[in-house]
């Protein structure tokens, strides 16, 4: 009886995804131990978050995709209402309004939208599978522009970027014409000078610092300069675990969260970075493989968007740390310290496992 129950519990889990996730988590704990100066309390906190995230992944893997589709619309409406609530009366912290108190609960609605938006868009296109018109794509565009605008206004450009990318991936996978995409790209490029005037001073400074971090080496350019020094000083083989000088002499800021890749690069070198990159790319490709075998539009779009958004996480974080992208608050998937983003990522992996396990047509 116990054996049968155990088999039912693990049946929806994908062995390849689980192996890759556990390997990334193990690397994450190892580098976090070093980045936190061997702080066991930090390590214990992240371990608890990992256990909770794994439990969330397992629960999501058991939820059939057709039930996810039914929940996507109401969840989107609730998420949008929470974002409006944040804009009207959210908690202000470090100059940003991102949190909302509902009784004793403190939540960040933008994290909810990371998963809800691609599911809601996939549901929209599933219901219109008989024939898509340009109007359907325009309505879908509106569905993700509104929450992205509310999140960017908080301001939280990192989360807004991730959510916008997930929406764009759904539109692309749904079959939006290349001509329309090219026209949208040209329009975006055309409005950049206008958008510049609406940016906050610190956001403009991030772009200027990217172009020339040496103009303010002890201020705005400090993060980029120190992270690139750390990554470069690791060389091919690295300085060894716990041996990073930039890390342990406190030159590297935010080293347990957004800049943990710099710690990894300094201590494990180019070979370690390649190993980490191979694990992350393998995870993304596995998700895209699940999307390619999906039996419905909803499954295909949801799986594809979740996998490609993971690519965005990886590219933006590594680009930020390497000095080729502006500094935004995007963690390195499964490696950076933090429970909220980890749980969001693991819920996404659970959805992929559910889509793979329940390979039947979506029920209407």
N, C-alpha and C positions, 0 to 999 in steps of 0.2 A: 504493500500500500504506500509506504513512504517512498519507495523507489518510483512508483508510478506518479506520485505527486511531484517528485523532483524532476522527472522527465517532462511533465507538463509545464513546469516552471521554466525549464531551460529550452524547451522546444522552439520558441520564436527567436531565440538568440542566434545571431550569425557568428560563427566561430572566427571568421577572418576579421570582422569588425572588432570583436571582443579582444582578440589577440593584439591587434594594432593599438587599441585604446589602452589596454593594460600596459603595453610596452611604453607608450607615451607618458602615461601616468607615473611609471617607475622612474623614467628619466626626469620627469618633472619634480618628483620628490627628492631625487639625488641632487639636482642643481639648486632646488629651493633650500635644502639643508646648508649648502655652501653660501648661497646668496643671503640667507638670513643670519649668517655668522653662527651656524650650528645651533640655532634657537629651536629647541625641541617643542616649545609651545606653538610656534608657527607651524612646524611640521605636523603636530597633532591636529591642529585646526584644519589644515588642508586635507589631512587623511580623513577626518570626519566628513568634510565636504565631498570627498571622493566617494565615500561609502554611500552617502545620501544621493549623490548624482547617479551612481550605479543602480541604486534601488529605483530611482525615477526612470532610468533607461529601461529597466526590466518591466516596470509597470506599463510604460508607453508601448513597449514591444508587444504586449498582450492585447492592446486596444486595436480592434480591426479598423482599417482605413475608412470604411464607410461611416463608422461612428465619428472618426476624426472630421470627416467632411461635414457631418451634421452639426458638429460643435464649432466649426471654424467661423461661420457667420456670426452667431451670438458672441463668441469670444472676441471677434474683431470689433463689434459694437461696444462691448464692455471695455476693451483696451482703448478705443478711441475716447470714450467717456472719461476714463481715468487720465488720459493725456490732457484732455480739456480741464479736468480737475487740477492737475499739476500746474497748468498755465494760469489758472485762476487763484489757486491758494496752496500751491505746493511748498515744501520746505526748501529754503535757500541755504545752500552749503557751498563754501568756496566760490561764491559768485554765480552759482548755477542753481536753477530750480528744477530738480529732477525727482524728488521723492514726494510721496503722498502718504499721509497718515489716515488710516481708516480704523477708528477705534484704537485698539492696542497694536494694530499691525502697521508696519512701515514697509511700503512697497515701492519699486521703481518700475512704473508701467512700460517704459521703453524696452525693458528686457522681455516683457511679455510679447511685444509686437515683433520681436526678432523671429519668433516661431509662428505667431498667429497670422501675420501678413502673408507670407507665402502660401499658407494653407487656405486662407480666405480667397486669394487670387486663383489658386488651383481649383477651388470649388466653383468660382465664377466661370472659369473656362470649361469645367466639366459639364455644367448645366447648359452650355452653349456649344456642345460638341457637334451638333448637326450642321452648323454653318456659322463661321465667325465672320463678322463684318468689322470695318474700321471703327465703328461706334463702340463695339465691345472692348476693343483695345483702349480707346479713349476713356471709357468708364473705369477700366482696370487701372489705367494710369492715374486717374483721380483718386482711386481707392488707396494708392500707396503714396501719392504726393501729399495728401492731407496729414497722415501721421508723421511722415518724414519732416514736413514743415514744422509741425508742433515740437518734434524732438530737437530739430536744429535750433529752434527758438529758445530752448532751455538755458544755455546752449549746450549741446552734446553732439558735436560733429562726428565723433568716432562711431557712436551708435547709429546716428542718422545715415552715415555712409554705408554701414552694414545692412541696414533695413532697405535703403534705396537700391543697393546692389541685389538683394534678394528679390525685390520687385522687378527689377530689370531682367533678371535671369528668368523669371516666370514668363514675362512678356516675350522674351527671345525664344524660349523653349515652346511657347504656345504657337509660334509661327509668325510673329510679327515680321513684316517685309523688311528686307535689308535696306530698301530705299527709305522707308520711314525711319529706321534706325540711323542711317547716315544723315538724314535731314535733322533728326533730333540732336545728333552729335554736333552738327554745324550750328544749330540754334543755341546749344549750350555754350559752344565756344564763343559765339557772338555776344552773349550776355555776360560773359566773365568780367569785362571792364565795369559793367553796371553792378554786378554782384559784389565786386570789390568794395564798393562804397557802402554796402550794407554789413560788411564784416565788422566784428568787434576789433578793437585795437590789438588785443593779444592774438587774435586769429590772423590778422595781417602780419603781425610780427613773426608768427610761425612760418609763414610763406617766405618772408624776407630772410629769416634765419636759415631756412633750407638752402636758399641761393648763396648765402655767404655767412656761415655760422661764426666766422672769425670777427665779425663786426661787433659782437657782444659776447666774448668768450666766457665771461664769468656770470652772464645773465641768461638771455634767451637762447644763446648758442651753446650753453654749457652741456645740456643733455646730449645733443648730437655729437659734439666734440668728444666727450668722454666715452660714449658708446662706440663710436668708430675706432677710438684708440684701443678700447678693450677687445673688440672683435679682431682688429688687425694684429694686436700683440699676441694673440693666440697662435698665429702661424698655422702650420700644417697639423701638428700633433697636439697643440695646446700646452698649457702650463701645468696640467694635471688637476685632478679633482681637489678642491679646497686650496688650490695654489694660485688663484687669480689675484694679482696685485691691485689692479684697478678696483676690484670688488672689495677686497678686505682692507684696503687703505681708505675706503669710503669716498673714492672719487666718483663712483658710478651711482647716479640717483635712481630711485624707483626700481631697484635691482631685483626685487621679488615679484614685481607685477609687470608693467609694460616693457621694461628693459631687461627682462630675465634672459632673453636671447643673447645679449651682450655678455652676460656671465657665462652662458653655455659656450659661446664662441671662444672666449678667453681661456677657459679651462680645458675644453675638449678639441679646440682647433678646427681646421677645415674638415677633417675626417668625421668628427663628431657632428658638425653642422650638416654634412651630407647624410649621415645616418638619420638625423632628426628629420631632414627634408624628405628622405625616402619613405619614412614611416608616415608622414603627413600626406605625401602625394599618393601613397598606396591606399590610405584611408579615403581620400577624395575619389580616386579611381574606382574603388569598391562601391562607393555610393553611386557613382555614375553608371556603373555596371548594373546595379539594382534598378536604377531609373530606366535603363535601356530595355530591361526585361519586364517592366511594369505592364499590367494588363488594362490600365485605364488612363485617361488623361489626368485625372487628379493624382494618381500614384506617380505618374511620370513627372509631372510638373513639381510636385512636392519634393520627391526624392532628388530631382535635378537641382532645384533651388537650394535645398539644404546642403548638398554636396558642394556646389559652387560657392555658396556663402562661406563655407569652411575654407575654401581657397582664398576668398577675400580676407578673412581673418589672418591667414598665414602670410599672404603677400603684403598686406598693409603693415603688420607688426614687424616683419623682417625688413621691409623697406624703410620703415621709420627708424629702426635701430641702426640700419646701415647708412642712413643719411641720404636716401634717394626719395623719401617722401616726408611731408611735414609731420611733426609730432602730434599724434592724436591718441585718445585713450582707447586703444584696441589691444587686448591681451593676446599672448601667444597661446593658441588652443591646447588645452590639456596640460600645459606646462606652467603658465603664470599662476601666481597665488590669487585666490579669490573663489568664493563659492557660487555666487550668482551666475556669472558667465559660464562656469563649468556645468552647472545644472542645466542651463539653457542648451549648451552644446550636447549634453548627454541625452536630453529629451529629443533633440534632433536625430541623434543616432538611434534612439529607440524607435522613432517613426520610420527610419530606414529599415530597421529589422522587422517592424510590423508589415511594411509594404512587401518586403521579400517573403515573409512567412504566409501572409494572406494573399496569395496570388489568384484572386478571383475578381470578377468585374465588380465595380462599385455599385452597391445597391442604391436605388433611388428612393 
